[in-house]
Amino acid sequence: MTTWYELRQRMNSFQTIDKTTQRLIEQERDHWKGVLKRIIAIVKFLAKHNLAFCGSVEKLDEDNNGNFLGLIDMLNEFDPCVQEHVRRITDDNLQDKYLGPKIQNELILLLASRIKNQIIEKIKQAKYFSVILDFTPDISHQEQMSLIIRYVNVSSNFVSIEESFLGFLNVNDTTEQGLFDVLQDELKNLDLDILDVQGQGYDNGSNMKGKHQGVQKRFLDINPRAFYNPCSCHSLNLTLCDMANSCGKAKDFFGVVQRIYTIFANSTKRWKILKDNLKGLTPKSLSSTRWESHIESVKAIRAAMSDFIEALLEVLEKDLDPKIRSEAKSLATHELGDFEFIVSIIIWFDILSAINLVSKLLTVR
């Protein structure tokens, strides 16, 4: 036992026969620790600021090589550790360079797991929490459910209400039971007790809010204290949709607004004509899901109606397509010059301004 202890002491003080080899091993270990610390720092910086990692080129000291390699190039100008690492790469003495997408993704996942665990610890300290769900398809049209947990943060000196995003959940079954099963399984994976849920927040879709078979009802069957609170902004949008659809004049008005946007947006040449005549605001397409955003569509026409008429008349004069010419003439001489349309755009602008203000307040709260 004494012999092993003495050997360790001699190795630490480099007094063994192979002291040179031991010193080189220590230096190499310190070098790689330094390299990894710098790479992790870069990954944390880019992730924190929501910046892309890769560029169109994956080589050091090249244009358009992305933010990650760009920061490596910057550190290479003055940091000895990075300079040595880049020298080895340049001399082709390394098999593992630790600068590619694979190590980047691995570090991102490790950091994400660490952050997620810290958030879960905060939630457990608070004990009670609410779940907020939203749905959106990804680029491959796979339906995804975003999970947000709302809780009281008691881990710091100041108690505060926080909402933490915990990830996207792939959804293959969009029925009430399928969605509830995905949520229930994820809470189990996160080691969060479903009986500690004190609130539910979803949109107003029938599969979510249904009082007989919806997700909120299935949740209440297990935990009667998990009260359901519908999304205020979505409720406002549904109210506006029903209101507008019940009024023929409103449907006609917004139909004209969309036609004005479409005739210019469907052609780069016609859009240039509009830009040449219009100074300032440009028209926006109407959104069927965010009714408060209609104000952006109405505002542009209200502020520069005469410029829109001039642009439509120029399209009528220069465009060779008979259908486009007919549409431009109809909009310029009938719809935009109609007294009822002028009154409608003034009234709707005032209404939508108030609605937009309320919607933003609901979003903040």
C-alpha positions as CSV (number, residue, x, y, z in Angstrom):
1,M,0.0,0.0,0.0
2,T,2.9,2.3,0.9
3,T,4.6,1.5,-2.4
4,W,1.5,2.5,-4.4
5,Y,1.2,5.7,-2.5
6,E,4.8,6.6,-3.0
7,L,4.4,5.9,-6.7
8,R,1.5,8.2,-7.0
9,Q,3.4,10.9,-5.2
10,R,6.4,10.5,-7.5
11,M,4.2,10.6,-10.6
12,N,2.4,13.8,-9.5
13,S,5.8,15.4,-8.9
14,F,7.3,13.9,-12.1
15,Q,10.0,12.0,-10.3
16,T,9.6,8.6,-12.0
17,I,11.8,7.2,-14.7
18,D,9.2,8.0,-17.4
19,K,8.7,11.6,-16.0
20,T,9.0,13.1,-19.5
21,T,6.2,10.9,-20.8
22,Q,4.1,11.7,-17.8
23,R,4.6,15.4,-18.3
24,L,3.6,15.1,-22.0
25,I,0.4,13.2,-21.1
26,E,-0.5,15.9,-18.6
27,Q,0.1,18.6,-21.2
28,E,-2.0,16.8,-23.8
29,R,-4.8,16.4,-21.3
30,D,-4.7,20.1,-20.4
31,H,-4.7,21.0,-24.1
32,W,-7.8,19.0,-24.9
33,K,-9.6,20.2,-21.8
34,G,-8.9,23.8,-23.0
35,V,-10.1,23.0,-26.5
36,L,-13.4,21.5,-25.3
37,K,-14.0,24.4,-22.9
38,R,-13.7,26.9,-25.7
39,I,-15.9,24.8,-28.1
40,I,-18.5,24.5,-25.3
41,A,-18.4,28.3,-24.7
42,I,-19.0,28.9,-28.4
43,V,-21.9,26.5,-28.5
44,K,-23.5,28.1,-25.5
45,F,-23.0,31.6,-27.0
46,L,-24.6,30.7,-30.3
47,A,-27.5,28.8,-28.7
48,K,-28.2,31.5,-26.2
49,H,-28.4,34.1,-29.0
50,N,-30.4,31.8,-31.3
51,L,-27.7,32.0,-34.0
52,A,-27.1,29.4,-36.8
53,F,-24.0,27.3,-36.4
54,C,-23.2,26.2,-40.0
55,G,-22.5,28.1,-43.2
56,S,-22.3,27.1,-46.8
57,V,-18.6,26.1,-46.3
58,E,-17.2,23.8,-43.6
59,K,-13.6,24.9,-43.6
60,L,-11.6,27.1,-41.4
61,D,-10.4,30.5,-42.6
62,E,-13.0,30.5,-45.5
63,D,-15.7,33.0,-46.3
64,N,-19.3,31.9,-45.4
65,N,-18.1,29.1,-43.1
66,G,-20.8,29.9,-40.5
67,N,-20.8,31.4,-37.0
68,F,-19.2,28.4,-35.3
69,L,-16.1,28.1,-37.5
70,G,-16.1,31.9,-37.7
71,L,-15.7,32.2,-34.0
72,I,-13.0,29.6,-34.1
73,D,-11.2,31.7,-36.7
74,M,-11.5,34.7,-34.4
75,L,-10.1,32.9,-31.3
76,N,-7.3,31.6,-33.5
77,E,-6.0,35.2,-33.9
78,F,-5.0,35.5,-30.2
79,D,-5.8,32.4,-28.1
80,P,-2.7,30.0,-27.8
81,C,-4.9,26.9,-27.1
82,V,-7.0,27.4,-30.3
83,Q,-3.9,28.4,-32.3
84,E,-2.3,25.0,-31.4
85,H,-5.4,23.1,-32.2
86,V,-5.8,24.8,-35.6
87,R,-2.1,24.2,-36.3
88,R,-2.6,20.5,-35.7
89,I,-5.6,20.5,-38.0
90,T,-3.7,22.4,-40.7
91,D,-0.8,19.9,-40.5
92,D,-3.3,17.1,-40.8
93,N,-2.1,15.5,-37.5
94,L,-5.6,15.0,-36.0
95,Q,-8.2,12.3,-36.7
96,D,-10.7,13.9,-34.4
97,K,-11.0,17.7,-34.9
98,Y,-14.1,18.4,-32.8
99,L,-15.3,21.1,-35.1
100,G,-17.9,19.3,-37.2
101,P,-21.7,19.2,-37.0
102,K,-21.7,15.9,-35.0
103,I,-19.8,17.3,-32.0
104,Q,-21.9,20.5,-32.2
105,N,-25.2,18.5,-32.1
106,E,-23.9,16.3,-29.2
107,L,-23.0,19.4,-27.2
108,I,-26.3,21.1,-27.9
109,L,-28.2,18.0,-26.7
110,L,-26.0,17.7,-23.6
111,L,-26.6,21.4,-22.7
112,A,-30.3,21.1,-23.5
113,S,-30.6,18.1,-21.2
114,R,-28.8,20.0,-18.4
115,I,-31.1,23.0,-18.8
116,K,-34.2,20.8,-18.9
117,N,-33.2,19.1,-15.7
118,Q,-32.7,22.4,-14.0
119,I,-36.1,23.6,-15.1
120,I,-37.7,20.4,-13.9
121,E,-36.0,20.8,-10.5
122,K,-37.6,24.3,-10.2
123,I,-41.0,22.9,-11.1
124,K,-40.6,20.2,-8.4
125,Q,-39.7,22.8,-5.9
126,A,-42.8,24.7,-6.7
127,K,-44.8,21.4,-6.6
128,Y,-47.9,22.7,-8.4
129,F,-47.9,23.8,-12.0
130,S,-50.1,24.3,-15.1
131,V,-49.7,22.8,-18.6
132,I,-50.0,24.9,-21.8
133,L,-50.2,23.1,-25.2
134,D,-50.1,24.4,-28.8
135,F,-49.9,22.6,-32.1
136,T,-48.1,23.3,-35.3
137,P,-46.8,21.2,-38.2
138,D,-43.1,21.1,-38.9
139,I,-41.4,21.5,-42.3
140,S,-42.1,17.8,-43.1
141,H,-45.8,18.3,-42.2
142,Q,-45.4,16.2,-39.0
143,E,-47.9,17.5,-36.4
144,Q,-46.1,18.7,-33.3
145,M,-47.3,19.6,-29.9
146,S,-45.3,22.2,-27.9
147,L,-45.3,21.7,-24.1
148,I,-45.0,24.7,-21.8
149,I,-45.1,24.5,-18.0
150,R,-46.3,27.5,-16.0
151,Y,-45.2,27.5,-12.3
152,V,-44.1,29.7,-9.4
153,N,-40.3,29.9,-9.2
154,V,-39.3,29.8,-5.6
155,S,-35.7,28.9,-6.2
156,S,-34.4,32.5,-6.2
157,N,-34.7,35.4,-3.7
158,F,-37.6,36.8,-5.7
159,V,-40.7,34.7,-6.2
160,S,-41.9,34.9,-9.8
161,I,-44.3,33.2,-12.2
162,E,-42.5,31.6,-15.1
163,E,-43.4,29.7,-18.2
164,S,-40.8,27.2,-19.5
165,F,-40.8,25.5,-22.9
166,L,-39.9,21.8,-22.5
167,G,-39.9,20.6,-26.1
168,F,-41.9,19.5,-29.1
169,L,-43.8,16.3,-29.0
170,N,-44.5,14.3,-32.2
171,V,-48.2,13.6,-32.6
172,N,-49.4,10.8,-34.8
173,D,-52.9,10.5,-33.4
174,T,-54.8,13.8,-33.2
175,T,-57.9,12.4,-31.5
176,E,-58.7,13.4,-28.0
177,Q,-57.4,10.2,-26.5
178,G,-54.3,10.2,-28.6
179,L,-53.4,13.8,-27.6
180,F,-54.0,13.1,-23.9
181,D,-51.9,9.9,-24.0
182,V,-49.0,11.9,-25.5
183,L,-49.2,14.5,-22.8
184,Q,-49.6,12.0,-20.0
185,D,-46.6,9.9,-21.2
186,E,-44.4,13.1,-21.4
187,L,-45.3,14.1,-17.9
188,K,-44.3,10.6,-16.7
189,N,-41.0,10.9,-18.7
190,L,-40.3,14.2,-17.0
191,D,-41.1,12.7,-13.6
192,L,-43.9,15.2,-13.0
193,D,-47.0,14.1,-11.1
194,I,-50.2,14.6,-13.1
195,L,-52.0,15.1,-9.7
196,D,-49.9,18.3,-9.2
197,V,-51.3,19.9,-12.3
198,Q,-53.5,22.9,-11.3
199,G,-54.4,24.3,-14.7
200,Q,-54.7,23.5,-18.4
201,G,-54.3,26.0,-21.2
202,Y,-55.2,25.1,-24.8
203,D,-56.8,26.6,-27.9
204,N,-60.5,26.3,-28.6
205,G,-60.3,23.2,-30.8
206,S,-63.1,20.8,-30.2
207,N,-60.6,17.9,-29.5
208,M,-59.0,20.1,-26.8
209,K,-61.8,21.9,-25.1
210,G,-64.6,19.4,-25.6
211,K,-66.5,19.1,-22.3
212,H,-67.5,15.4,-22.9
213,Q,-64.5,13.8,-24.7
214,G,-61.9,16.6,-25.1
215,V,-58.4,16.5,-23.6
216,Q,-59.4,18.9,-20.8
217,K,-62.3,16.5,-19.8
218,R,-60.0,13.5,-19.8
219,F,-57.5,15.5,-17.6
220,L,-60.3,16.4,-15.2
221,D,-61.4,12.8,-14.9
222,I,-58.0,12.0,-13.4
223,N,-57.3,15.3,-11.6
224,P,-60.4,17.4,-10.9
225,R,-58.3,20.4,-9.7
226,A,-56.7,20.9,-13.2
227,F,-59.0,23.7,-14.3
228,Y,-59.2,24.5,-18.0
229,N,-58.6,28.0,-19.2
230,P,-59.0,28.6,-23.0
231,C,-56.5,30.7,-24.9
232,S,-57.7,34.3,-24.7
233,C,-56.2,35.4,-28.0
234,H,-57.7,32.3,-29.8
235,S,-61.1,33.0,-28.2
236,L,-60.9,36.6,-29.5
237,N,-60.0,35.4,-33.0
238,L,-62.9,32.9,-33.0
239,T,-65.3,35.7,-31.9
240,L,-64.1,38.0,-34.7
241,C,-64.4,35.2,-37.3
242,D,-68.0,34.4,-36.3
243,M,-68.8,38.1,-36.2
244,A,-67.4,38.8,-39.7
245,N,-68.9,35.6,-41.2
246,S,-72.4,36.6,-40.0
247,C,-72.2,39.9,-41.9
248,G,-72.3,39.9,-45.7
249,K,-70.9,43.4,-45.9
250,A,-67.9,42.5,-43.9
251,K,-67.1,39.5,-46.1
252,D,-67.4,41.6,-49.2
253,F,-65.1,44.3,-47.8
254,F,-62.3,41.9,-46.8
255,G,-62.7,40.1,-50.1
256,V,-61.9,43.3,-51.9
257,V,-58.9,43.9,-49.6
258,Q,-57.5,40.4,-50.4
259,R,-58.1,40.9,-54.1
260,I,-56.0,44.1,-54.0
261,Y,-53.1,42.2,-52.3
262,T,-53.4,39.2,-54.7
263,I,-53.3,41.2,-58.0
264,F,-50.0,42.7,-57.0
265,A,-48.4,39.9,-55.1
266,N,-48.9,37.3,-57.9
267,S,-46.4,39.1,-60.2
268,T,-43.0,40.7,-59.6
269,K,-43.7,43.2,-62.3
270,R,-47.0,44.3,-60.8
271,W,-45.4,44.4,-57.4
272,K,-42.8,46.8,-58.7
273,I,-45.5,49.0,-60.2
274,L,-47.1,49.1,-56.7
275,K,-43.8,49.9,-55.0
276,D,-43.1,52.7,-57.5
277,N,-46.5,54.3,-56.8
278,L,-46.6,53.6,-53.1
279,K,-44.5,55.4,-50.5
280,G,-44.4,53.7,-47.1
281,L,-46.8,50.9,-46.2
282,T,-47.3,47.9,-48.4
283,P,-50.4,45.6,-48.5
284,K,-50.4,42.4,-46.4
285,S,-52.3,39.2,-47.0
286,L,-55.2,38.5,-44.7
287,S,-54.7,35.8,-42.1
288,S,-57.5,33.4,-41.3
289,T,-56.1,32.5,-37.9
290,R,-54.9,35.9,-36.6
291,W,-57.8,38.3,-37.2
292,E,-56.2,41.2,-35.2
293,S,-53.5,41.3,-37.9
294,H,-56.0,42.4,-40.5
295,I,-55.2,45.9,-39.4
296,E,-51.9,45.8,-41.3
297,S,-53.9,44.9,-44.5
298,V,-56.4,47.7,-43.9
299,K,-53.9,50.3,-42.8
300,A,-51.9,50.3,-46.0
301,I,-55.0,50.9,-48.2
302,R,-56.5,53.5,-45.9
303,A,-53.3,55.5,-45.8
304,A,-52.7,55.6,-49.6
305,M,-55.9,54.7,-51.4
306,S,-55.2,57.2,-54.3
307,D,-51.7,55.6,-54.8
308,F,-53.3,52.1,-55.0
309,I,-55.8,53.5,-57.6
310,E,-52.8,54.9,-59.6
311,A,-51.0,51.6,-59.4
312,L,-54.1,49.7,-60.6
313,L,-54.6,52.0,-63.5
314,E,-50.9,51.5,-64.5
315,V,-51.4,47.8,-64.4
316,L,-54.5,48.2,-66.6
317,E,-52.4,50.2,-69.1
318,K,-49.3,47.9,-69.2
319,D,-50.4,44.4,-68.4
320,L,-51.2,42.1,-71.4
321,D,-53.3,39.6,-69.6
322,P,-57.1,40.3,-70.2
323,K,-58.1,38.8,-66.8
324,I,-55.6,41.0,-65.0
325,R,-56.6,44.1,-66.9
326,S,-60.3,43.4,-66.1
327,E,-59.5,42.8,-62.4
328,A,-57.4,46.0,-62.2
329,K,-60.1,48.1,-63.9
330,S,-62.8,46.7,-61.6
331,L,-60.8,47.4,-58.5
332,A,-59.7,50.9,-59.6
333,T,-62.9,52.3,-60.9
334,H,-65.6,50.4,-58.9
335,E,-64.4,48.9,-55.6
336,L,-61.9,51.5,-54.4
337,G,-64.0,54.4,-55.7
338,D,-67.2,53.1,-54.0
339,F,-68.5,55.2,-51.2
340,E,-69.5,52.2,-49.2
341,F,-66.0,50.8,-49.4
342,I,-64.5,54.1,-48.2
343,V,-66.8,54.2,-45.2
344,S,-66.1,50.5,-44.5
345,I,-62.3,51.0,-44.5
346,I,-62.5,53.9,-42.0
347,I,-64.9,52.0,-39.7
348,W,-62.9,48.7,-39.8
349,F,-59.6,50.5,-39.2
350,D,-61.0,51.9,-36.0
351,I,-62.4,48.6,-34.9
352,L,-59.3,46.6,-35.8
353,S,-57.0,49.2,-34.0
354,A,-58.9,48.6,-30.8
355,I,-58.9,44.8,-31.3
356,N,-55.2,44.8,-32.0
357,L,-54.5,46.6,-28.7
358,V,-56.6,44.1,-26.8
359,S,-55.0,41.2,-28.5
360,K,-51.5,42.4,-27.6
361,L,-52.5,43.0,-24.0
362,L,-53.9,39.4,-23.8
363,T,-50.6,38.1,-25.3
364,V,-48.5,39.9,-22.7
365,R,-50.6,38.7,-19.8
